[in-house]
Amino acid sequence: MENTIVVIAKGLDTLEFLLKELRAYFEPYCRVVGYASHATIPDLSNVSHIFLTTKLPELYTAARKVGAPEAAITVLNRFFELRKMKALMQIPPGTTVPVMNNTPVSAQEVIQNLLEANVDHLHYIPFYPGSTFDVLQFKYVIIMGNSDVPLPSDVEVIDLGFRKINIHDLIDVGRKVGVPIEREREYLSAFIVEMSELAKMLGTSYAEVQKLNSQLQSTFQAVKDPVIACNEQGVITFINDVAVELFCPHESAIVGRPYTLLKEHGLLEPFFEQVDQEDMLVTIEQKQFILSGQIIRRKYEPLGFVCTLKDVTEIQRLRTQLALRGHTATYSFSDIKGESQPLKEAIELSKKMAKNNQTILLTGENGTGKELFAHAIHQHSLRKNGPFVAINCASLPENLLESELFGYEDGAFTGARKGGKPGLFEQAEGGTIFLDEVGDISPAIQVKLLRVLQEKQVIRVGGTGVLAVDCRVVAATNRNLEEAVERGEFREDLFYRLAVLPIHIPALRERVTDIPLLIENHLMQQGIRKTWSKEVLELFFRHDWRGNIRELKNVVDYAVTVSEQPIIGSSDLPKRLTDRLAHKQKATVVETMEEERDLDILYCLYQANKPLGRYQLARLPALRSIGWTESAIRHKLKQLELVGLVRSGTTRQGTTITRAGIETLQKGGRI
Ligand SMILES: Nc1ncnc2c1ncn2[C@@H]1O[C@H](COP(=O)(O)OP(=O)(O)OP(=O)(O)O)[C@@H](O)[C@H]1O
């Protein structure tokens, strides 16, 4: 399963807001994508986590239809930004206030949230598009970030903003997908700071805020590590059960009492004295913990401190797990299934080249198995006992990719870790580094990479010292790098350095005889057995498989999920696949694969009926599911413009289809 999280929302505004929040927490460790429930959601059978924004059954049904049966589907727990609640607290008790949202269920959900948080001094009534009562009879209306209904100006609108994701949901899933502990701790501290600022703002004590917000309480209980917060007088304002167990198992009603009541309270003293401390290794009850504390200040005024403890054995376990995930090759040649001649030749060649120490360049379309080959080559090489470090060069912004690859020195940029950080080339010492999507790297990184390949040396970002590295490079790309060189987009000298030993991985359409074996193997891994009608297999043999094995696996998962018969027939296949085959039969003019691919893009522009940028095109499920990337779309649009089928604006105005483009679609039987 891919390390990808999907969020499905009812409204686009909410979706956009939540995507930003999720991406900030999970990226670059896990990909996050989102869909509105009314849009066509592509097959998600490869996705590990699906989040729904609200409890609506239609969202659940949408997720079940496209997700793998074993994917975790979670309804996000969400809560308002606490500071926004100040306005609510000032409404006189007993006032009737409509709570507006885009459906009755979500309006009710917000009311429930408010009541659970003990903000129960008001009488709330759900209000949504279509509600029959006249809003004018009320003095206040609560809205959540947007209002689909125009509101009269004499009603006081209290905007609680979009509800944010409960930090507990982030932490919980973050641990499963490999978000580092540092980020978890950073979020937790920020959350506590927000709480304490709110307390000050409302003029209440921390304890009152804690009472006010049961949501917060459950968050702290759900955090599995001890958390203690004190105000500036050293009075305990939060403590979760794990911390009670560790520091004062025989006491009760601890909140509101001085921290000196805790066992080992001397450890917290520096924070009380407002001395900022580095993380410390401490031993409590014969167990080792990392103690981190944060002094909470608003402007220069101290508000107290928060301490968290992390069990060292747990940290070590997580580190090993991450290291194992990132730094070992998990597949060998026996995992590459297929008996066709082109595949056998690619395997034989790879086995021979594996023994050599030279740089290998794997080429092939998306989803052909390049990554699988890279793992297998490492396992078959003399470096097999060394690390295998993989990175997708297209998935990170330029500066992050640079520091990931080459490392950085202390103080290289704001937020740089103390003591610097070794890059992946250093971490791959004695092993192999796999540079996936190498064709997408920027000119600046191309220069740096060339240096590593030529000199076998790296210079960390912000550093001057030269470090010798000993690792073998295996790179992969789905771009035609020779063409990129001709167009001046890829350095020629780097191309020759990378393509010392080139291996081409054949596309699935060049080895359709492997399809039955691939299907059987894929289903066997999930313990499923199914029979496929002859008609379906014939369709599979004729299909273009532009997303290759990844697309095949998705189609198979889809068919297995929707089929209710013992034998899978063509009616169980995704519509886009059968549609495309139907179009293909109609087409007389368009024959080559390349032209088919052009038609896909032209058709999307035709359907959109307005200019679309390459970013928007790359996010269309119809193009993404068959492997179109943003950079591939950019090149294709340039080609189509040259032959007059599309027109692009001078700046970022997007691209439109021309009359000639529409005629091409007609000739191709698409419209
Ligand atoms: N010969 C094969 N036998 C079994 N599974 C395969 C084979 N080739 C590819 N796969 C599976 O197909 C999926 C795509 O493979 P992989 O990620 O290696 O492709 P890729 O060429 O690196 O794709 P991309 O260019 O998009 O990164 C993976 O789930 C992989 O396990």
The ligand as an SDF file (V2000), in Angstrom:
LIG
                    3D

 31 33  0  0  0  0  0  0  0  0999 V2000
    7.0780   -7.5250  -12.4320 N   0  0  0  0  0  0  0  0  0  0  0  0
    6.3390   -7.1810  -11.3690 C   0  0  0  0  0  0  0  0  0  0  0  0
    5.8160   -8.1330  -10.5970 N   0  0  0  0  0  0  0  0  0  0  0  0
    5.0280   -7.8130   -9.5600 C   0  0  0  0  0  0  0  0  0  0  0  0
    4.7130   -6.5720   -9.1990 N   0  0  0  0  0  0  0  0  0  0  0  0
    5.2290   -5.5880   -9.9050 C   0  0  0  0  0  0  0  0  0  0  0  0
    6.0860   -5.8240  -11.0170 C   0  0  0  0  0  0  0  0  0  0  0  0
    6.4660   -4.6590  -11.5270 N   0  0  0  0  0  0  0  0  0  0  0  0
    5.8680   -3.7120  -10.7810 C   0  0  0  0  0  0  0  0  0  0  0  0
    5.1290   -4.2540   -9.7950 N   0  0  0  0  0  0  0  0  0  0  0  0
    4.3140   -3.5270   -8.8120 C   0  0  0  0  0  0  0  0  0  0  0  0
    3.7100   -2.4300   -9.5140 O   0  0  0  0  0  0  0  0  0  0  0  0
    3.7230   -1.2540   -8.7150 C   0  0  0  0  0  0  0  0  0  0  0  0
    4.5290   -0.1660   -9.4010 C   0  0  0  0  0  0  0  0  0  0  0  0
    5.9160   -0.5240   -9.3960 O   0  0  0  0  0  0  0  0  0  0  0  0
    7.0930    0.5110   -9.1350 P   0  0  0  0  0  0  0  0  0  0  0  0
    6.7040    1.5100   -8.1030 O   0  0  0  0  0  0  0  0  0  0  0  0
    8.3480   -0.2450   -8.9480 O   0  0  0  0  0  0  0  0  0  0  0  0
    7.0800    1.2390  -10.5630 O   0  0  0  0  0  0  0  0  0  0  0  0
    7.9390    2.4640  -11.0540 P   0  0  0  0  0  0  0  0  0  0  0  0
    8.3230    2.1580  -12.4570 O   0  0  0  0  0  0  0  0  0  0  0  0
    9.0360    2.7650  -10.0850 O   0  0  0  0  0  0  0  0  0  0  0  0
    6.8400    3.6020  -11.0490 O   0  0  0  0  0  0  0  0  0  0  0  0
    7.0300    5.2130  -11.0080 P   0  0  0  0  0  0  0  0  0  0  0  0
    7.7930    5.5970  -12.2400 O   0  0  0  0  0  0  0  0  0  0  0  0
    5.6110    5.6920  -11.0500 O   0  0  0  0  0  0  0  0  0  0  0  0
    7.7340    5.5270   -9.7390 O   0  0  0  0  0  0  0  0  0  0  0  0
    4.2850   -1.6670   -7.3850 C   0  0  0  0  0  0  0  0  0  0  0  0
    3.1980   -1.9920   -6.5440 O   0  0  0  0  0  0  0  0  0  0  0  0
    5.1150   -2.8950   -7.7030 C   0  0  0  0  0  0  0  0  0  0  0  0
    5.2220   -3.7440   -6.5890 O   0  0  0  0  0  0  0  0  0  0  0  0
  1  2  1  0
  2  3  1  0
  2  7  2  0
  3  4  2  0
  4  5  1  0
  5  6  2  0
  6  7  1  0
  6 10  1  0
  7  8  1  0
  8  9  2  0
  9 10  1  0
 10 11  1  0
 11 12  1  0
 11 30  1  0
 12 13  1  0
 13 14  1  0
 13 28  1  0
 14 15  1  0
 15 16  1  0
 16 17  2  0
 16 18  1  0
 16 19  1  0
 19 20  1  0
 20 21  2  0
 20 22  1  0
 20 23  1  0
 23 24  1  0
 24 25  2  0
 24 26  1  0
 24 27  1  0
 28 29  1  0
 28 30  1  0
 30 31  1  0
M  END
$$$$
